[in-house]
Each structure stands twice: as C-alpha cells, then as structure tokens.
C-alpha cells in the first residue's frame, strides 16, 4: 500500500481464515531526535519485522517520523498515515479542538486495531521517545490493554539538545524540570524560578511568552536555544539573541546545570553581580518554600543565616555557608552586605517571612547606611508562622487580627502590655510571636492576664509548635487555662476574638475559625 493510499484510511478487512489467527503485536517505536543514525538497534529490528508502519502527520502529509525511518521502510510495508484533522488552527467540530482530536485518535486506533485483529504486527513510529510528549501514547492508551504491546524507547530531544550544546544538564543533586511552552506565562515563571535546570519544549508560537518567563525568573542570561537538534538546519545559541519570528515548533529552550555553567564561565565584575536577597523559608522545610525563594537560594554564591534556618537549605556544590547565632542580626546583615560589595550573590536565610520579626529589617537598616547604600537588596516573602499555624487549626485569623511579639529584648514589656490591651480591647484576634524561651519564662503568664481583662475565659487559644516540622503539635485550650510551661521558642500562640468559634466536626476533627462578618453594635 502506498503512502497516498494509506492516508485514505482504508485497510484490508481480515478474511475468515485470518480471523482465526492470533492477534498481531503493537509496537511504539522511538526514533530519536532526527538523525537516522541515532535510532536504536531495537528500533531498526522492530521496523524490519513489522507488517504495518504507522506514523502521524499534519494535513500537508509530511511526517518527520517517516523521514527519519525512511531507509528502513520497504515497498512491501503497509503504511498507515495518521493525518491530524487540526494542529493549532481553530475547528468547527462540536466538541471543539479537544473533541476533534479525540475523535481522530479513536478513528486512528480503530484503523490500527483492524490490522492487529488480522494478525499483523504494527509499528507506530514517533520521533524522540514514544512516551515523551509523543503522539504514540494516544494509541497506546486505546490499544495496549487489548493487544500484546512493546514500547521501544528513543533518544529524546532533551538529550540531543544538551549534547549539541556541549553543556551538562544536571550535576550532583541538581533537579531538572521539563516544561511545555504552552503553560501559562506565570506558571512558567514560577517553575523556572524554582528549579536548577530546565528544558522548555514546544516553542514556536509560544516563544515570546517563554522568553518573558525566562527574563522574569532571572534565568534568561543562562538560557540556550536549540533548533532541530541533529537534523538538517540545526541552530544553537544564546536564547536572548533569537528572533521570535523565526522559531519553529521543533526547538527547545535549555537552562543548563548551574554547577557546570559556574565552573565554565569567567567571574563577572563585582559591580555587575553583587546583591543581597533576603529569603523567607517558611516555618519549616522545603515544602513551604515559594518557587522564587527556592530559585534565589539555588542561585546564591553564599548563604548567610541563623544555623537552624541554614540547615533547612540543601547543601549545593560551590556554595559557601556562613552560619551564626540567633542574637547577632546586625552583624550578620553587615557581613552579607560586605560579601555583596565584593561581587558575591548572597542569600540571607530567614525563617517564616523575612519581614515579620526577622532578617529583612536588620538587612535594610544596615543597607541604608554608608558604605552599603549602593548594594542591591531584595526581600522575598515566605509563609509566615502565623498563617501556617492558622491553616493547620482552621481559620482563626479569618477576620481582622494583630501580630505582636512577646519578646522584650528589643522593646520594653510596658509597650508590649499596652499593645496587648489595645488589640484585645479592639476585639482583634491575635498572633503572638516569641512567647517564651529558656531565659524568658514569665511573659506568657503576664500576657494571659492582660488579655483576660478584655477576653472571656473560654476564648480559644491555639498553641502551635514546630508547624510543618517532624514534631508538629497543635492544641487548643481556653484562655484561662493557658499554661506557660507548655510554651517554648518554637511555639506560636493564636488567640481568638469574641466571635471565634471552636467546633468539633462529625469526623472527630476540631476546627477553630473566626467569621468574616462582625455583628453590628
């Protein structure tokens, strides 16, 4: 059967004799990135023994997969051209674009099933790897449970692109993220910010958005461009130099290994790169990191911070870590800014959100003085301890609330007591940070007594300890029963307002929530 005849969708119907034979075997055959010499030996073997060679193509009839395998397709092969009814254009199909494709896949699977029922061996060939954004997988989902099936892996376009660039994709513990360029730009930006290395597939019309996402995530200077890797017309270079109007679908953006890149590139001038980024790590480990914070930590030359918070950040080759005690915030800030003045990219690691009783204030205070006023400083937000604890408990901060630190190291207790009275008399829910430590044991009892001047004894108080960590513990007690001995430095207290509800649900869980509506007075 010629390719033209195959495109019509007609197949020989099985005879009565052939219907008694066992069914044929289905193969999904990966052909590699384009160069026929990169086909695996197994792929060549399967095509050679197949009765039917099937391949997808657009309506113009040309198939990249067939062109790769052309030298292995014999005149006696039955060829099945599975021609897409649409690619990127609109359609008047009642089910829309997705409906048109689903109908096509069902019809294509039925054509292949007729061959398999007739006892023929069917090889569905696809460029790259069949299970990596490959068209074959749509046939696999519809046929593999019905017929004996084998999938032959192929060299992916990712591997080919890295090889043609001559740049490692990942090294040591680096994480590689593969992204389709069709993702929303905000999603691309977030994922590019968070990962070590990345490959963005399916460029073409998506290229302008991908480029913007790379720029917004700070990864554009690292990004490389590969077009038609291992094929005729191959092109590589810096992605920032690529003309958006000349980018085909068969191209990828590569953000290679940071470790390998740092080792290969010369050190830029200090004035061109030094900065301090104050990073909020959230209340616990990596699960609470924002993508932007994760990216900033990975990109830093130096990490500066309290030892406990630095321990939450994975060790990376080439990064320098500078741990210190929790009581030297100004000295830590000055040290970080000095590193940045020498051209280092510095991440100051802070727990929770760096702007809430944390390192952002200390860094900005020092950075506002000479000789540090010209050092770039950024502050990246993190999940706060208050928000994390509130989420675990339900929604106790669902209405207006105040955040107060009970530590009297940097402000007099009289000021703390005055603010507690003001907030409680205004009927605000409260998040109380730094309630106690080994050397501060009386503040919780004093705060409880002040709050009882304005709050009912049964006001719910949530004691949240090590939220997100291995020793996480949440308890809810009436305000009058708040026991200072149950509170330490790793605990945050959430105190309800007069409207806060404590409810035990049918499944036995207890939730605390504050209504968003407030009664009229």
C-alpha positions as CSV (number, residue, x, y, z in Angstrom):
1,X,0.0,0.0,0.0
2,X,1.4,3.4,-0.9
3,X,1.6,6.3,1.5
4,X,-1.1,8.1,-0.5
5,X,-3.4,5.1,-0.3
6,X,-2.7,4.8,3.4
7,X,-3.8,8.3,4.0
8,X,-7.3,7.4,2.8
9,X,-7.7,5.3,6.0
10,X,-8.7,2.1,4.1
11,X,-7.3,-1.2,5.4
12,X,-7.8,-4.8,4.2
13,X,-10.6,-6.5,6.1
14,X,-9.5,-9.8,7.7
15,X,-10.7,-12.9,6.0
16,X,-12.4,-15.8,7.8
17,X,-9.1,-17.7,7.8
18,X,-7.1,-14.7,9.2
19,X,-9.7,-14.1,11.9
20,X,-8.8,-17.4,13.5
21,X,-5.2,-16.4,13.8
22,X,-3.8,-14.8,17.0
23,X,-3.8,-11.1,17.0
24,X,-0.8,-9.1,15.9
25,X,1.6,-7.2,18.2
26,X,1.7,-3.5,18.7
27,X,5.0,-1.6,19.0
28,X,5.6,2.0,19.9
29,X,8.9,2.8,18.3
30,X,11.0,5.8,19.4
31,X,13.2,7.0,16.5
32,X,15.4,9.5,18.4
33,X,15.7,13.3,17.8
34,X,16.1,13.3,14.0
35,X,19.4,11.9,12.8
36,X,18.6,8.4,11.5
37,X,22.0,7.2,12.9
38,X,20.6,7.8,16.4
39,X,17.9,5.2,16.0
40,X,18.5,2.3,18.3
41,X,19.3,-1.2,17.1
42,X,16.0,-2.4,18.6
43,X,14.0,0.3,16.7
44,X,15.5,-0.9,13.4
45,X,14.8,-4.5,14.2
46,X,11.1,-3.8,15.0
47,X,10.5,-1.8,11.9
48,X,12.1,-4.6,9.8
49,X,9.8,-7.3,11.2
50,X,6.6,-5.2,11.2
51,X,3.9,-5.7,8.7
52,X,2.4,-2.2,9.2
53,X,4.3,1.0,9.8
54,X,2.1,3.8,11.1
55,X,3.1,7.5,11.6
56,X,1.4,10.8,12.5
57,X,1.5,13.8,10.2
58,X,-0.2,17.1,9.7
59,X,-2.6,17.7,6.8
60,X,0.3,18.5,4.5
61,X,1.1,14.8,4.6
62,X,4.8,15.2,5.5
63,X,5.9,13.2,8.5
64,X,9.1,13.8,10.4
65,X,8.9,10.3,11.9
66,X,8.7,8.7,8.4
67,X,11.5,10.8,7.1
68,X,13.8,9.6,10.0
69,X,12.9,5.9,9.3
70,X,12.6,6.2,5.5
71,X,15.7,4.0,4.8
72,X,14.1,1.1,6.8
73,X,10.7,1.2,5.2
74,X,10.3,-1.4,2.4
75,X,8.0,-1.3,-0.6
76,X,6.0,-4.3,0.9
77,X,5.4,-2.4,4.2
78,X,1.7,-1.4,4.7
79,X,1.9,2.3,5.6
80,X,-0.7,4.0,7.7
81,X,-0.5,7.8,7.7
82,X,-2.5,9.1,10.7
83,X,-3.2,12.6,9.5
84,X,-4.3,15.1,12.2
85,X,-7.5,17.0,11.3
86,X,-6.2,20.1,13.1
87,X,-2.9,21.1,14.6
88,X,-3.0,24.7,16.0
89,X,-5.9,26.2,14.0
90,X,-9.5,26.5,15.1
91,X,-12.1,24.0,14.2
92,X,-15.9,23.9,13.9
93,X,-16.1,20.5,15.5
94,X,-19.0,20.4,18.0
95,X,-16.5,19.3,20.7
96,X,-14.0,22.0,19.8
97,X,-10.3,21.4,19.4
98,X,-10.2,18.6,22.0
99,X,-13.3,17.0,20.6
100,X,-11.8,16.9,17.1
101,X,-8.6,15.3,18.3
102,X,-10.3,12.7,20.5
103,X,-12.5,11.7,17.5
104,X,-9.3,11.4,15.4
105,X,-7.5,9.3,17.9
106,X,-10.4,6.9,18.2
107,X,-10.6,6.6,14.4
108,X,-6.8,6.1,14.1
109,X,-6.9,3.4,16.9
110,X,-9.7,1.6,15.1
111,X,-7.6,1.5,11.9
112,X,-4.7,0.0,13.7
113,X,-6.9,-2.4,15.6
114,X,-8.2,-3.8,12.3
115,X,-4.6,-4.7,11.3
116,X,-3.9,-6.2,14.8
117,X,-7.1,-8.2,14.6
118,X,-5.9,-9.5,11.2
119,X,-2.7,-10.8,12.9
120,X,-0.4,-8.1,11.5
121,X,2.4,-6.6,13.5
122,X,2.0,-2.8,13.8
123,X,4.9,-0.4,14.5
124,X,3.8,3.1,15.3
125,X,6.9,5.2,14.8
126,X,7.5,8.6,16.5
127,X,10.4,11.0,16.7
128,X,12.1,11.2,20.1
129,X,10.7,8.8,22.7
130,X,7.2,7.5,22.4
131,X,6.2,8.3,26.0
132,X,7.8,11.8,26.0
133,X,5.2,14.2,24.5
134,X,4.9,11.5,21.8
135,X,1.8,11.1,19.6
136,X,2.1,7.3,20.0
137,X,0.8,7.4,23.6
138,X,-2.7,8.2,22.4
139,X,-2.7,4.9,20.5
140,X,-1.2,3.2,23.5
141,X,-4.0,4.3,25.8
142,X,-6.6,2.9,23.4
143,X,-4.9,-0.3,22.3
144,X,-2.3,-1.6,24.8
145,X,-4.8,-3.2,27.1
146,X,-6.2,-5.2,24.1
147,X,-3.1,-6.4,22.3
148,X,0.4,-7.6,23.2
149,X,2.5,-4.4,23.2
150,X,6.1,-3.3,23.5
151,X,7.4,0.3,23.7
152,X,10.9,0.9,22.3
153,X,12.5,4.0,23.9
154,X,14.3,6.6,21.9
155,X,16.9,9.3,22.4
156,X,14.9,12.4,23.5
157,X,15.2,15.9,22.1
158,X,16.4,16.9,25.5
159,X,19.4,14.6,25.4
160,X,20.1,15.7,21.9
161,X,19.9,19.4,22.7
162,X,22.3,19.1,25.7
163,X,24.7,17.1,23.5
164,X,24.7,19.6,20.7
165,X,25.2,22.4,23.2
166,X,28.1,20.5,24.8
167,X,26.7,21.5,28.2
168,X,25.7,19.2,31.1
169,X,22.0,19.4,32.0
170,X,22.4,18.4,35.7
171,X,25.2,17.6,38.1
172,X,25.3,16.3,41.7
173,X,21.9,16.8,43.3
174,X,20.5,19.3,40.8
175,X,16.9,19.0,39.7
176,X,15.9,19.1,36.0
177,X,12.4,20.4,35.2
178,X,10.8,19.8,31.8
179,X,8.1,22.3,30.8
180,X,5.8,22.7,27.8
181,X,5.9,26.2,26.5
182,X,2.1,26.1,26.3
183,X,1.9,26.6,30.1
184,X,0.6,30.0,31.2
185,X,3.4,32.5,31.5
186,X,3.0,32.9,35.3
187,X,3.3,29.2,35.7
188,X,6.4,29.0,33.6
189,X,8.0,31.9,35.5
190,X,7.3,30.2,38.9
191,X,8.7,26.8,37.8
192,X,11.8,28.4,36.1
193,X,12.4,30.3,39.3
194,X,12.3,27.2,41.4
195,X,14.4,24.7,39.5
196,X,18.1,24.2,39.0
197,X,18.0,23.2,35.3
198,X,15.2,23.3,32.8
199,X,14.1,22.5,29.3
200,X,11.1,24.2,27.7
201,X,9.6,22.2,24.9
202,X,7.1,23.2,22.2
203,X,8.3,26.7,21.4
204,X,7.2,28.1,18.0
205,X,4.3,30.5,18.7
206,X,4.9,30.2,22.5
207,X,8.4,31.6,22.2
208,X,7.7,35.3,23.2
209,X,5.9,34.1,26.4
210,X,8.7,31.7,27.2
211,X,11.3,34.4,26.8
212,X,9.4,36.7,29.1
213,X,9.1,33.9,31.7
214,X,12.9,33.3,31.5
215,X,13.6,37.0,31.9
216,X,11.1,37.5,34.8
217,X,12.6,34.4,36.6
218,X,16.1,35.8,36.2
219,X,17.2,32.8,34.0
220,X,17.5,34.5,30.6
221,X,21.3,35.0,30.8
222,X,21.7,31.3,31.3
223,X,19.2,30.1,28.7
224,X,20.3,28.5,25.4
225,X,18.4,27.8,22.3
226,X,18.5,24.6,20.2
227,X,16.5,24.2,16.9
228,X,16.1,20.9,15.1
229,X,18.8,19.2,17.1
230,X,20.7,16.6,15.0
231,X,18.6,17.4,11.9
232,X,19.3,19.4,8.8
233,X,19.0,23.1,9.6
234,X,20.2,22.7,13.2
235,X,20.8,26.0,15.0
236,X,22.1,26.7,18.6
237,X,23.0,29.8,20.5
238,X,22.0,32.2,23.3
239,X,18.3,32.4,23.6
240,X,18.4,36.1,24.2
241,X,19.7,36.6,20.7
242,X,16.9,34.6,18.9
243,X,14.4,36.3,16.7
244,X,10.9,35.3,17.9
245,X,9.6,35.3,14.3
246,X,12.0,32.6,13.3
247,X,11.3,30.0,15.9
248,X,9.8,26.7,14.8
249,X,7.9,24.2,16.9
250,X,10.8,21.7,16.8
251,X,13.0,23.8,19.1
252,X,13.8,23.9,22.8
253,X,15.0,26.3,25.4
254,X,17.7,24.9,27.7
255,X,18.7,26.3,31.1
256,X,21.7,24.1,31.8
257,X,23.4,23.0,35.0
258,X,24.2,25.9,37.3
259,X,27.2,24.0,38.7
260,X,28.7,23.3,35.3
261,X,27.9,26.8,34.0
262,X,29.6,28.4,37.0
263,X,32.7,26.4,36.5
264,X,33.0,27.1,32.8
265,X,32.2,30.9,32.8
266,X,34.6,33.6,33.9
267,X,33.7,35.5,37.1
268,X,31.8,38.7,36.2
269,X,32.9,42.1,37.6
270,X,31.8,42.7,41.2
271,X,29.7,45.7,40.2
272,X,27.8,43.7,37.7
273,X,26.5,40.9,40.0
274,X,26.8,41.5,43.8
275,X,23.5,41.6,45.7
276,X,21.7,40.5,48.8
277,X,18.5,38.6,48.7
278,X,16.6,38.2,52.0
279,X,14.8,34.9,51.6
280,X,11.9,33.6,53.7
281,X,12.0,29.9,54.0
282,X,8.6,29.5,55.7
283,X,8.1,27.9,59.1
284,X,9.7,24.6,58.3
285,X,11.4,22.7,55.5
286,X,11.4,22.8,51.7
287,X,7.6,22.1,51.3
288,X,7.0,25.7,52.5
289,X,9.4,27.4,50.1
290,X,8.0,29.6,47.4
291,X,9.3,29.0,43.8
292,X,11.0,32.4,43.8
293,X,12.7,31.7,47.2
294,X,13.9,28.3,46.0
295,X,15.4,29.8,42.9
296,X,17.2,32.6,44.9
297,X,18.7,30.0,47.3
298,X,19.9,27.9,44.4
299,X,21.4,30.9,42.6
300,X,23.3,32.3,45.6
301,X,27.1,32.1,45.9
302,X,26.8,32.5,49.7
303,X,24.2,31.6,52.3
304,X,24.1,33.6,55.5
305,X,21.9,32.9,58.4
306,X,21.0,31.5,61.8
307,X,22.3,27.9,61.9
308,X,18.8,26.4,62.4
309,X,17.4,28.1,59.3
310,X,20.5,27.3,57.2
311,X,20.1,23.7,58.0
312,X,16.8,23.7,56.1
313,X,18.6,24.6,52.9
314,X,20.1,21.7,50.9
315,X,23.9,21.8,50.5
316,X,25.0,22.7,47.0
317,X,28.5,22.3,45.5
318,X,30.3,25.6,45.2
319,X,28.1,27.4,47.7
320,X,29.6,28.9,50.8
321,X,27.5,28.7,54.0
322,X,28.0,31.2,56.9
323,X,26.1,30.1,60.0
324,X,25.8,32.3,63.1
325,X,24.0,32.6,66.4
326,X,20.4,34.0,66.5
327,X,21.4,37.1,68.5
328,X,23.7,38.8,66.0
329,X,21.3,40.0,63.4
330,X,23.1,43.4,62.7
331,X,26.5,41.7,62.4
332,X,25.0,39.1,60.1
333,X,23.5,41.7,57.9
334,X,26.7,43.7,57.7
335,X,28.6,40.5,56.8
336,X,26.2,39.7,54.0
337,X,26.4,43.2,52.6
338,X,30.2,43.1,52.7
339,X,30.1,39.9,50.7
340,X,27.8,41.6,48.1
341,X,30.1,44.6,47.8
342,X,32.8,42.1,46.7
343,X,30.6,40.8,43.9
344,X,29.0,37.9,45.7
345,X,25.4,36.9,45.3
346,X,24.2,36.5,48.9
347,X,21.1,34.9,50.2
348,X,20.3,35.9,53.8
349,X,18.2,33.0,55.1
350,X,15.3,33.8,57.4
351,X,12.6,31.7,58.8
352,X,8.9,32.3,58.1
353,X,8.5,35.7,56.3
354,X,11.7,37.8,56.5
355,X,9.7,41.0,57.1
356,X,7.9,39.7,60.2
357,X,10.2,39.8,63.3
358,X,13.0,38.5,61.0
359,X,16.0,39.5,59.0
360,X,14.6,41.9,56.4
361,X,14.6,44.8,58.8
362,X,18.1,44.1,60.0
363,X,19.5,44.0,56.5
364,X,17.6,47.1,55.3
365,X,18.7,49.0,58.4
366,X,22.4,48.4,57.7
367,X,21.9,48.8,53.9
368,X,20.5,52.3,54.5
369,X,23.9,53.4,55.8
370,X,27.2,54.0,54.1
371,X,29.1,52.2,52.7
372,X,26.2,49.8,51.8
373,X,23.6,52.2,50.3
374,X,24.5,51.2,46.7
375,X,24.3,47.4,47.3
376,X,21.2,45.9,45.7
377,X,18.9,44.4,48.2
378,X,15.7,42.3,47.5
379,X,13.3,40.8,50.0
380,X,11.4,37.6,49.1
381,X,8.3,36.7,51.1
382,X,7.7,33.5,52.9
383,X,4.9,31.6,54.5
384,X,4.5,33.2,58.0
385,X,4.4,31.1,61.2
386,X,1.0,32.7,61.9
387,X,-0.5,31.8,58.6
388,X,0.9,28.3,58.8
389,X,-0.5,27.7,62.3
390,X,-3.8,29.2,61.4
391,X,-4.2,26.9,58.3
392,X,-3.4,23.9,60.5
393,X,-6.1,24.9,63.0
394,X,-8.7,26.0,60.5
395,X,-9.2,29.8,60.0
396,X,-8.8,31.5,63.4
397,X,-7.3,34.6,61.6
398,X,-10.2,34.8,59.2
399,X,-11.1,38.4,60.3
400,X,-9.1,41.3,61.5
401,X,-6.1,40.4,63.6
402,X,-3.0,41.8,65.1
403,X,0.6,40.4,65.2
404,X,2.6,41.1,68.4
405,X,5.9,39.8,69.6
406,X,6.1,39.0,73.3
407,X,9.9,39.3,73.3
408,X,11.1,42.2,75.5
409,X,14.7,42.1,74.2
410,X,14.2,44.9,71.8
411,X,11.2,46.8,73.3
412,X,10.1,47.3,77.0
413,X,7.4,45.0,78.4
414,X,5.3,48.1,79.2
415,X,5.0,48.7,75.4
416,X,4.0,45.0,74.8
417,X,1.4,45.1,77.6
418,X,-0.1,48.4,76.2
419,X,-0.4,46.9,72.7
420,X,-2.0,43.7,74.1
421,X,-4.6,45.8,75.8
422,X,-5.2,47.9,72.7
423,X,-5.6,44.9,70.4
424,X,-7.7,42.9,72.8
425,X,-10.0,45.9,73.6
426,X,-10.5,46.3,69.9
427,X,-11.6,42.6,69.8
428,X,-8.9,41.6,67.3
429,X,-7.7,38.0,67.1
430,X,-4.0,37.8,67.9
431,X,-0.9,36.1,66.7
432,X,1.7,36.1,69.4
433,X,5.2,35.5,68.3
434,X,8.3,34.7,70.5
435,X,6.1,33.9,73.5
436,X,8.8,32.2,75.6
437,X,12.3,30.8,75.7
438,X,14.7,29.3,78.3
439,X,15.5,32.8,79.6
440,X,12.0,34.3,79.1
441,X,9.6,32.3,81.2
442,X,7.1,34.8,82.7
443,X,5.8,36.7,79.6
444,X,3.1,34.2,78.7
445,X,1.5,34.4,82.1
446,X,1.6,38.2,82.0
447,X,0.1,38.3,78.5
448,X,-2.7,35.9,79.6
449,X,-3.6,38.1,82.5
450,X,-3.7,41.2,80.3
451,X,-5.9,39.5,77.7
452,X,-8.3,38.3,80.4
453,X,-9.0,41.9,81.2
454,X,-10.9,42.1,77.9
455,X,-11.5,38.5,76.8
456,X,-13.8,35.8,78.1
457,X,-12.0,32.9,80.0
458,X,-13.2,30.4,77.4
459,X,-11.7,32.3,74.4
460,X,-9.9,29.7,72.2
461,X,-6.1,29.8,72.3
462,X,-4.1,27.7,69.8
463,X,-0.7,26.5,70.8
464,X,1.1,25.6,67.6
465,X,4.6,24.1,67.9
466,X,7.0,23.2,65.1
467,X,4.4,23.7,62.4
468,X,5.4,21.8,59.3
469,X,8.2,20.0,61.2
470,X,8.6,16.5,62.5
471,X,7.5,17.4,66.0
472,X,4.4,19.4,64.9
473,X,1.8,19.7,67.7
474,X,-1.4,21.8,67.9
475,X,-3.6,22.1,70.9
476,X,-6.5,24.4,71.6
477,X,-7.2,25.5,75.2
478,X,-9.4,28.1,76.9
479,X,-7.5,31.4,77.5
480,X,-7.8,30.9,81.3
481,X,-6.1,27.5,81.1
482,X,-3.1,28.8,79.1
483,X,-0.1,27.1,80.8
484,X,3.2,29.0,80.3
485,X,5.2,25.7,80.9
486,X,3.7,24.3,77.6
487,X,5.2,27.2,75.6
488,X,8.7,27.5,74.2
489,X,10.6,29.3,71.5
490,X,9.2,27.1,68.7
491,X,5.6,27.8,69.7
492,X,3.3,30.5,68.3
493,X,0.0,31.4,70.1
494,X,-3.2,32.3,68.2
495,X,-5.8,33.9,70.4
496,X,-9.4,34.2,69.2
497,X,-11.6,37.2,69.3
498,X,-15.1,37.3,70.9
499,X,-16.5,35.9,67.6
500,X,-14.1,33.0,67.2
501,X,-15.7,29.5,67.0
502,X,-14.4,26.2,68.1
503,X,-16.3,23.3,66.6
504,X,-15.9,19.5,66.6
505,X,-16.9,18.1,63.3
506,X,-18.6,14.7,62.6
507,X,-15.3,13.1,61.6
508,X,-13.9,13.9,65.1
509,X,-11.6,16.8,63.9
510,X,-11.7,20.1,65.7
511,X,-11.6,23.4,63.8
512,X,-11.2,26.9,65.0
513,X,-12.5,29.7,62.8
514,X,-13.3,33.4,63.1
515,X,-16.3,34.6,61.0
516,X,-15.7,37.3,58.4
517,X,-18.9,39.1,59.4
518,X,-18.9,41.1,62.6
519,X,-22.2,41.9,64.5
520,X,-23.4,45.4,64.3
521,X,-23.3,47.4,67.6
